[in-house]
Amino acid sequence: MTDEPSSFCTGCGRSVADCGGGCVGAYEAPRHCPVCGRRLAVQVTPTGVAARCRDHGSLGPG
């Protein structure tokens, strides 16, 4: 993924300024791209999570 700063909430997809921060839990997979806010293609497995944005590629670990 690019080194661009997070502008969007990974839980709800709203801008960081508009999100209160309570929409995503500590152990939940990201659902929206932190760069553009677009829905991610997410695959949850027993060993981890793989998330990919159509425009920005795979999200890094963490």
C-alpha positions, 0 to 999 in steps of 0.5 A: 500500500502507499505511504499516504496518511490515513484520511478515512476511517477503516470501519465506516469509510467516513473521513477521520474528521467526521468519524467519532472512532467508535465504529470499529473494534480492536479485533475487527478487520478493516472494511474501508481503505484508509486512503480513499474510503472505498470498500475493501475486498476482505478475506478472514482466515484462522491465521489472519486477515487479507484486505485489498483496495481496488485502487491502492492495493493490499493493506499492510499488516496491523 
